[in-house]
Amino acid sequence: MEVLRVEELAAVHLELAGENDSGRSATTLYSRPGARLRQTLIALDAGQTLGEHQSPGDASLMCLQGDVLLRTGDTEVELRTGDLVAVPPQRHDVHARAASVLLLSVALH
């Protein structure tokens, strides 16, 4: 079994996000062939947005650090450090109001 140091990975990817023109950095923490779960750590620099997209399956988003808005249609929810939300099946985007690190968990069908 491999133990991941999520706080360390978060710090590395937050720094990378600040250096990248896109203002973001991500890495897959868990996935394997045939798995029904994928977990991805996503770092966003302040002011950056993950453009509108569709979720590939049931998903949750946990804010490990920072302050983001998850927006879909006319609805938005604010996530701060420690908050967890089910990602809506509709098209949505994520906007970082502060430098943020997220854990995206997706159930693959």
DSSP file (Angstrom, degrees, kcal/mol; ACC not computed):
  #  RESIDUE AA STRUCTURE BP1 BP2  ACC     N-H-->O    O-->H-N    N-H-->O    O-->H-N    TCO  KAPPA ALPHA  PHI   PSI    X-CA   Y-CA   Z-CA
    1    1 A M              0   0    0      0, 0.0     2,-0.5     0, 0.0     0, 0.0   0.000 360.0 360.0 360.0 139.0    0.0    0.0    0.0
    2    2 A E        -     0   0    0      2,-0.0     2,-0.5     0, 0.0     0, 0.0  -0.896 360.0-150.1-105.4 128.4    1.2    3.5   -0.9
    3    3 A V        -     0   0    0     -2,-0.5     2,-0.4     2,-0.0     0, 0.0  -0.854  11.9-150.6 -96.6 126.1    0.5    6.3    1.5
    4    4 A L        -     0   0    0     -2,-0.5     2,-1.3     1,-0.0     3,-0.2  -0.820  10.5-140.1 -98.4 135.2    0.1    9.7   -0.1
    5    5 A R     >  -     0   0    0     -2,-0.4     4,-2.5     1,-0.2     3,-0.3  -0.739  23.9-177.5 -91.5  87.8    1.1   12.8    1.7
    6    6 A V  H  > S+     0   0    0     -2,-1.3     4,-2.9     1,-0.2    -1,-0.2   0.860  77.3  54.2 -61.8 -40.3   -1.8   15.0    0.5
    7    7 A E  H  > S+     0   0    0      2,-0.2     4,-2.0     1,-0.2    -1,-0.2   0.906 111.2  46.4 -61.2 -40.3   -0.7   18.1    2.3
    8    8 A E  H  > S+     0   0    0     -3,-0.3     4,-2.2     2,-0.2    -2,-0.2   0.928 113.5  47.9 -67.1 -45.0    2.7   17.9    0.6
    9    9 A L  H  X S+     0   0    0     -4,-2.5     4,-2.7     1,-0.2     5,-0.2   0.895 109.9  53.8 -61.7 -39.7    1.2   17.2   -2.8
   10   10 A A  H  X S+     0   0    0     -4,-2.9     4,-2.3    -5,-0.2    -1,-0.2   0.923 108.7  48.6 -60.7 -44.9   -1.2   20.1   -2.3
   11   11 A A  H  X S+     0   0    0     -4,-2.0     4,-1.9     2,-0.2    -1,-0.2   0.915 112.5  48.4 -62.6 -43.8    1.7   22.5   -1.6
   12   12 A V  H  X S+     0   0    0     -4,-2.2     4,-2.3     1,-0.2    -2,-0.2   0.936 114.9  44.1 -61.9 -47.3    3.6   21.3   -4.6
   13   13 A H  H  X S+     0   0    0     -4,-2.7     4,-2.4     1,-0.2    -1,-0.2   0.802 109.6  55.4 -74.3 -27.8    0.7   21.6   -7.0
   14   14 A L  H  X S+     0   0    0     -4,-2.3     4,-1.7    -5,-0.2    -1,-0.2   0.899 110.0  47.3 -67.2 -39.3   -0.4   25.0   -5.6
   15   15 A E  H  X S+     0   0    0     -4,-1.9     4,-1.2    -5,-0.2    -2,-0.2   0.923 112.2  49.7 -65.0 -44.1    3.1   26.2   -6.4
   16   16 A L  H  X S+     0   0    0     -4,-2.3     4,-2.0     1,-0.2     3,-0.4   0.893 107.3  54.9 -61.5 -39.9    3.0   24.7   -9.9
   17   17 A A  H  < S+     0   0    0     -4,-2.4     6,-0.3     1,-0.2    -1,-0.2   0.902 106.3  51.7 -60.3 -40.6   -0.4   26.3  -10.4
   18   18 A G  H  < S+     0   0    0     -4,-1.7    -1,-0.2     1,-0.2    -2,-0.2   0.777 113.7  44.4 -66.3 -26.3    1.1   29.7   -9.6
   19   19 A E  H  < S+     0   0    0     -4,-1.2    -2,-0.2    -3,-0.4    -1,-0.2   0.723  97.3  88.1 -89.4 -24.7    3.9   29.1  -12.1
   20   20 A N  S >< S-     0   0    0     -4,-2.0     3,-1.1    -5,-0.1     5,-0.0  -0.503  76.7-133.0 -80.1 143.2    1.7   27.7  -15.0
   21   21 A D  T 3  S+     0   0    0      1,-0.3    -1,-0.1    -2,-0.2    -4,-0.0   0.825 109.0  57.2 -59.8 -31.3    0.1   30.1  -17.5
   22   22 A S  T 3  S-     0   0    0      2,-0.2    -1,-0.3     1,-0.1     3,-0.1   0.689 105.2-131.1 -74.1 -17.9   -3.1   28.2  -17.0
   23   23 A G  S <  S+     0   0    0     -3,-1.1    22,-3.2    -6,-0.3     2,-0.3   0.717  73.5  87.8  73.6  20.2   -3.1   28.9  -13.3
   24   24 A R  E     -A   44   0A   0     20,-0.2     2,-0.3    -8,-0.2    -1,-0.2  -0.975  48.0-175.0-147.7 161.7   -3.8   25.3  -12.4
   25   25 A S  E     -A   43   0A   0     18,-2.1    18,-3.5    -2,-0.3     2,-0.3  -0.976  11.3-179.8-153.1 146.6   -2.1   22.0  -11.8
   26   26 A A  E     -A   42   0A   0     -2,-0.3     2,-0.3    16,-0.2    16,-0.2  -0.988   9.6-173.4-149.3 155.8   -3.5   18.5  -11.1
   27   27 A T  E     -A   41   0A   0     14,-2.1    14,-2.8    -2,-0.3     2,-0.5  -0.985  30.4-116.6-149.1 143.8   -2.5   15.0  -10.5
   28   28 A T  E     -A   40   0A   0     -2,-0.3    12,-0.3    12,-0.2     3,-0.2  -0.698  25.8-177.0 -80.1 124.8   -4.4   11.7  -10.2
   29   29 A L  E    S+     0   0A   0     10,-2.8     2,-0.4    -2,-0.5    11,-0.2   0.813  70.3  18.0 -89.8 -36.3   -4.1   10.3   -6.7
   30   30 A Y  E    S+A   39   0A   0      9,-1.8     9,-2.3     2,-0.0    -1,-0.3  -0.976  74.3 115.2-144.2 128.1   -6.1    7.1   -7.3
   31   31 A S        +     0   0    0     -2,-0.4     7,-0.1     7,-0.2     5,-0.0  -0.867  21.2 172.3-175.4 153.5   -7.0    5.2  -10.4
   32   32 A R    >   -     0   0    0      5,-0.3     3,-2.3    -2,-0.3     5,-0.2  -0.964  49.2 -70.0-160.2 160.2   -6.2    1.9  -11.9
   33   33 A P  T 3  S+     0   0    0      0, 0.0     3,-0.1     0, 0.0    -2,-0.0  -0.352 121.9  11.2 -57.2 129.7   -7.5   -0.2  -14.9
   34   34 A G  T 3  S+     0   0    0      1,-0.3     2,-0.0    -2,-0.1    -3,-0.0   0.394  93.9 143.2  83.8  -3.4  -11.0   -1.4  -14.2
   35   35 A A    <   -     0   0    0     -3,-2.3    -1,-0.3     1,-0.1     3,-0.0  -0.314  45.2-153.1 -68.4 152.8  -11.4    0.8  -11.2
   36   36 A R  S    S+     0   0    0     -3,-0.1    72,-1.7    73,-0.1     2,-0.4   0.173  77.5  61.8-109.0  15.3  -14.8    2.4  -10.5
   37   37 A L  E     - B   0 107A   0     70,-0.3     2,-0.4    -5,-0.2    -5,-0.3  -1.000  55.6-177.1-140.9 138.5  -13.3    5.3   -8.6
   38   38 A R  E     - B   0 106A   0     68,-2.1    68,-3.0    -2,-0.4     2,-0.4  -0.998   6.5-166.9-133.2 133.6  -10.9    8.1   -9.6
   39   39 A Q  E     -AB  30 105A   0     -9,-2.3   -10,-2.8    -2,-0.4    -9,-1.8  -0.982   7.4-175.0-122.8 131.2   -9.5   10.7   -7.3
   40   40 A T  E     -AB  28 104A   0     64,-2.7    64,-3.0    -2,-0.4     2,-0.5  -0.981  19.5-143.5-129.0 133.2   -7.8   13.8   -8.5
   41   41 A L  E     -AB  27 103A   0    -14,-2.8   -14,-2.1    -2,-0.4     2,-0.4  -0.850  23.6-170.1 -92.5 127.7   -6.0   16.6   -6.7
   42   42 A I  E     -AB  26 102A   0     60,-2.6    60,-3.2    -2,-0.5     2,-0.5  -0.979   7.8-165.6-124.2 127.2   -6.6   20.0   -8.4
   43   43 A A  E     -AB  25 101A   0    -18,-3.5   -18,-2.1    -2,-0.4     2,-0.4  -0.947   7.2-172.6-112.8 133.1   -4.8   23.2   -7.5
   44   44 A L  E     -AB  24 100A   0     56,-2.8    56,-2.8    -2,-0.5   -20,-0.2  -0.988  20.2-131.0-126.4 132.3   -6.1   26.5   -8.8
   45   45 A D    >   -     0   0    0    -22,-3.2     3,-2.1    -2,-0.4    51,-0.2  -0.438  50.6 -76.5 -72.0 154.8   -4.4   29.9   -8.5
   46   46 A A  T 3  S+     0   0    0      1,-0.3    51,-0.2    -2,-0.1    -1,-0.1  -0.260 119.8  19.1 -54.3 134.2   -6.6   32.7   -7.2
   47   47 A G  T 3  S+     0   0    0     49,-2.8    -1,-0.3     1,-0.3     2,-0.2   0.336  94.5 128.3  88.1  -6.5   -9.0   34.0   -9.8
   48   48 A Q    <   -     0   0    0     -3,-2.1    48,-3.1   -25,-0.2     2,-0.4  -0.517  41.9-155.6 -85.6 152.1   -8.7   30.9  -12.1
   49   49 A T  E     -E   95   0B   0     46,-0.2     2,-0.9    -2,-0.2    46,-0.2  -0.990  17.9-139.2-129.1 132.5  -11.7   29.0  -13.4
   50   50 A L  E     -E   94   0B   0     44,-3.0    44,-1.6    -2,-0.4     3,-0.1  -0.837  47.1-118.7 -82.1 111.7  -12.1   25.4  -14.5
   51   51 A G  E     -     0   0B   0     -2,-0.9    41,-0.1    42,-0.2    -1,-0.1   0.070  40.8 -66.6 -54.9 162.9  -14.3   26.1  -17.5
   52   52 A E  E     +     0   0B   0     41,-0.1     2,-0.3    39,-0.1    41,-0.2  -0.205  70.0 153.5 -54.5 133.5  -17.8   24.7  -17.8
   53   53 A H  E     -E   92   0B   0     39,-2.5    39,-2.5    -3,-0.1     2,-0.3  -0.958  41.6-108.3-155.6 167.8  -17.8   20.9  -18.2
   54   54 A Q        -     0   0    0     -2,-0.3    37,-0.1    37,-0.2    36,-0.1  -0.812  34.7-115.3-102.5 143.0  -19.9   17.8  -17.6
   55   55 A S        -     0   0    0     -2,-0.3     3,-0.1    34,-0.3     4,-0.1  -0.602  14.5-140.8 -76.4 137.9  -19.2   15.3  -14.8
   56   56 A P  S    S-     0   0    0      0, 0.0    53,-0.3     0, 0.0     2,-0.3   0.544  75.8 -30.5 -76.5  -4.8  -18.3   11.9  -16.2
   57   57 A G  S    S-     0   0    0     51,-0.1    51,-0.1    52,-0.1     2,-0.0  -0.966 103.4 -25.7 177.7-172.7  -20.2   10.2  -13.3
   58   58 A D  S    S+     0   0    0     49,-0.3    49,-3.6    -2,-0.3     2,-0.3  -0.380  73.8 172.4 -57.4 135.6  -21.3   10.6   -9.7
   59   59 A A  E     -C  106   0A   0     28,-0.5    28,-2.5    47,-0.2     2,-0.3  -0.978  28.0-157.0-148.9 156.7  -18.8   12.9   -8.1
   60   60 A S  E     -CD 105  86A   0     45,-2.3    45,-2.5    -2,-0.3     2,-0.4  -0.960   9.7-151.2-132.3 155.1  -17.9   14.9   -5.0
   61   61 A L  E     -CD 104  85A   0     24,-2.7    24,-2.0    -2,-0.3     2,-0.5  -0.992   9.5-169.7-128.8 124.1  -15.6   17.9   -4.6
   62   62 A M  E     -CD 103  84A   0     41,-2.3    41,-2.7    -2,-0.4     2,-0.8  -0.960  18.9-137.9-116.3 130.4  -13.8   18.6   -1.3
   63   63 A C  E     +C  102   0A   0     20,-2.6    19,-3.4    -2,-0.5    20,-0.3  -0.771  23.0 176.2 -86.2 111.1  -12.0   21.8   -0.7
   64   64 A L  E    S-     0   0A   0     37,-2.3     2,-0.3    -2,-0.8    38,-0.2   0.759  71.9  -0.8 -84.4 -27.3   -8.8   21.0    1.0
   65   65 A Q  E    S+C  101   0A   0     36,-1.7    36,-2.5    -3,-0.1    -1,-0.3  -0.945 108.6  13.0-161.3 137.2   -7.6   24.6    1.1
   66   66 A G  S    S-     0   0    0     -2,-0.3    15,-1.1    34,-0.2     2,-0.3  -0.698  80.1 -66.2 107.0-149.3   -8.9   27.9   -0.1
   67   67 A D  E     +F   80   0B   0     31,-0.5    30,-2.5    -2,-0.3    31,-1.3  -0.899  48.8 168.2-157.1 114.0  -12.2   29.3   -1.3
   68   68 A V  E     -FG  79  96B   0     11,-2.6    11,-2.9    -2,-0.3     2,-0.5  -0.891  27.5-135.7-130.4 160.1  -14.0   28.3   -4.5
   69   69 A L  E     -FG  78  95B   0     26,-2.8    26,-2.7    -2,-0.3     2,-0.6  -0.980  10.6-156.9-113.5 126.9  -17.4   28.7   -6.1
   70   70 A L  E     -FG  77  94B   0      7,-2.7     7,-2.2    -2,-0.5     2,-0.4  -0.929  23.7-170.4 -99.2 118.5  -19.1   25.7   -7.8
   71   71 A R  E     +FG  76  93B   0     22,-2.6    22,-2.3    -2,-0.6     2,-0.3  -0.923  20.6 166.3-122.2 136.0  -21.5   27.1  -10.3
   72   72 A T  E >   -F   75   0B   0      3,-3.0     3,-2.9    -2,-0.4    20,-0.2  -0.956  66.1 -45.9-143.8 125.9  -24.2   25.5  -12.4
   73   73 A G  T 3  S-     0   0    0     -2,-0.3    19,-0.0    18,-0.3     0, 0.0  -0.308 124.2 -20.4  53.2-124.9  -26.9   27.5  -14.2
   74   74 A D  T 3  S+     0   0    0     -3,-0.1     2,-0.4    -2,-0.0    -1,-0.3   0.323 122.4  91.2 -94.4   6.2  -28.2   30.1  -11.8
   75   75 A T  E <   +F   72   0B   0     -3,-2.9    -3,-3.0     2,-0.0     2,-0.3  -0.832  47.2 172.4-108.5 139.7  -27.0   28.1   -8.7
   76   76 A E  E     -F   71   0B   0     -2,-0.4     2,-0.4    -5,-0.2    -5,-0.2  -0.997  11.9-163.7-142.5 148.4  -23.7   28.5   -7.0
   77   77 A V  E     -F   70   0B   0     -7,-2.2    -7,-2.7    -2,-0.3     2,-0.4  -0.995  16.7-135.2-131.3 136.9  -22.3   27.1   -3.8
   78   78 A E  E     -F   69   0B   0     -2,-0.4     2,-0.5    -9,-0.2    -9,-0.2  -0.760  17.8-164.9 -91.6 133.2  -19.2   28.4   -1.9
   79   79 A L  E     +F   68   0B   0    -11,-2.9   -11,-2.6    -2,-0.4     2,-0.3  -0.979   9.1 178.1-118.9 128.8  -16.7   25.8   -0.6
   80   80 A R  E >   -F   67   0B   0     -2,-0.5     3,-2.9   -13,-0.2   -17,-0.3  -0.732  51.4 -47.7-118.6 172.5  -14.1   26.7    1.9
   81   81 A T  T 3  S+     0   0    0    -15,-1.1   -17,-0.2     1,-0.3    -1,-0.1  -0.097 129.6  14.7 -44.8 123.9  -11.4   24.5    3.6
   82   82 A G  T 3  S+     0   0    0    -19,-3.4    -1,-0.3     1,-0.3     2,-0.2   0.263  94.2 129.5  93.9 -10.4  -13.0   21.3    4.8
   83   83 A D    <   -     0   0    0     -3,-2.9   -20,-2.6   -20,-0.3     2,-0.4  -0.525  36.5-167.7 -81.2 146.3  -16.3   21.6    2.8
   84   84 A L  E     +D   62   0A   0    -22,-0.2     2,-0.3    -2,-0.2   -22,-0.2  -0.992   7.8 175.4-133.2 138.3  -17.6   18.7    0.7
   85   85 A V  E     -D   61   0A   0    -24,-2.0   -24,-2.7    -2,-0.4     2,-0.4  -0.995  34.4-114.1-142.7 147.7  -20.3   18.8   -1.9
   86   86 A A  E     -D   60   0A   0     -2,-0.3   -26,-0.3   -26,-0.2   -28,-0.0  -0.681  39.8-122.0 -75.2 132.1  -21.9   16.4   -4.4
   87   87 A V        -     0   0    0    -28,-2.5   -28,-0.5    -2,-0.4    -1,-0.0  -0.622  28.3-118.0 -77.8 130.6  -21.1   17.7   -7.9
   88   88 A P        -     0   0    0      0, 0.0   -33,-0.3     0, 0.0    -1,-0.1  -0.335  12.2-127.1 -68.5 151.2  -24.3   18.2   -9.9
   89   89 A P  S    S+     0   0    0      0, 0.0   -34,-0.3     0, 0.0     3,-0.1   0.674  85.6  89.9 -72.3 -15.1  -24.8   16.2  -13.0
   90   90 A Q  S    S-     0   0    0      1,-0.2   -35,-0.3   -36,-0.1   -37,-0.1  -0.282  99.0 -77.0 -74.7 165.4  -25.5   19.4  -15.0
   91   91 A R        +     0   0    0    -37,-0.1   -18,-0.3   -39,-0.1     2,-0.3  -0.364  66.3 164.8 -59.2 142.2  -22.7   21.4  -16.7
   92   92 A H  E     -E   53   0B   0    -39,-2.5   -39,-2.5   -20,-0.2     2,-0.3  -0.954  26.8-148.3-153.5 166.4  -20.8   23.4  -14.2
   93   93 A D  E     - G   0  71B   0    -22,-2.3   -22,-2.6    -2,-0.3     2,-0.4  -0.908  12.3-136.5-135.7 169.6  -17.6   25.3  -13.6
   94   94 A V  E     -EG  50  70B   0    -44,-1.6   -44,-3.0    -2,-0.3     2,-0.5  -0.995  15.5-167.2-130.8 125.6  -15.4   25.9  -10.6
   95   95 A H  E     -EG  49  69B   0    -26,-2.7   -26,-2.8    -2,-0.4     2,-0.7  -0.957  14.7-140.7-117.6 126.9  -14.0   29.4   -9.8
   96   96 A A  E     - G   0  68B   0    -48,-3.1   -49,-2.8    -2,-0.5   -28,-0.3  -0.760  16.6-178.4 -88.1 115.7  -11.2   29.9   -7.3
   97   97 A R  S    S+     0   0    0    -30,-2.5     2,-0.3    -2,-0.7   -29,-0.2   0.680  80.6  13.2 -83.3 -19.0  -11.7   33.1   -5.2
   98   98 A A  S    S-     0   0    0    -31,-1.3   -31,-0.5    -3,-0.1    -1,-0.1  -0.933 111.5 -67.1-143.0 163.4   -8.4   32.3   -3.4
   99   99 A A  S    S-     0   0    0     -2,-0.3     2,-0.3   -53,-0.1   -54,-0.2  -0.375  72.0-176.9 -53.3 126.9   -5.5   30.0   -4.2
  100  100 A S  E     -B   44   0A   0    -56,-2.8   -56,-2.8   -34,-0.2     2,-0.4  -0.931  32.2-154.0-139.3 153.1   -7.2   26.6   -3.6
  101  101 A V  E     -BC  43  65A   0    -36,-2.5   -37,-2.3    -2,-0.3   -36,-1.7  -0.999  21.5-172.3-127.9 131.0   -6.7   22.9   -3.6
  102  102 A L  E     -BC  42  63A   0    -60,-3.2   -60,-2.6    -2,-0.4     2,-0.6  -0.883  20.7-144.8-124.0 150.7   -9.5   20.5   -4.3
  103  103 A L  E     -BC  41  62A   0    -41,-2.7   -41,-2.3    -2,-0.3     2,-0.6  -0.965  19.0-165.0-114.2 112.9  -10.0   16.7   -4.1
  104  104 A L  E     -BC  40  61A   0    -64,-3.0   -64,-2.7    -2,-0.6     2,-0.5  -0.871   3.3-170.3 -99.6 122.6  -12.3   15.5   -6.9
  105  105 A S  E     -BC  39  60A   0    -45,-2.5   -45,-2.3    -2,-0.6     2,-0.4  -0.966   6.0-173.7-114.6 125.5  -13.7   12.0   -6.4
  106  106 A V  E     -BC  38  59A   0    -68,-3.0   -68,-2.1    -2,-0.5     2,-0.6  -0.975  20.2-141.8-125.8 128.1  -15.5   10.5   -9.4
  107  107 A A  E     -B   37   0A   0    -49,-3.6     2,-0.4    -2,-0.4   -49,-0.3  -0.783  23.3-149.6 -84.5 122.3  -17.4    7.2   -9.6
  108  108 A L              0   0    0    -72,-1.7   -51,-0.1    -2,-0.6   -49,-0.0  -0.773 360.0 360.0 -96.6 137.7  -16.7    5.6  -13.0
  109  109 A H              0   0    0     -2,-0.4    -1,-0.1   -53,-0.3   -73,-0.1   0.427 360.0 360.0-103.0 360.0  -19.4    3.4  -14.5
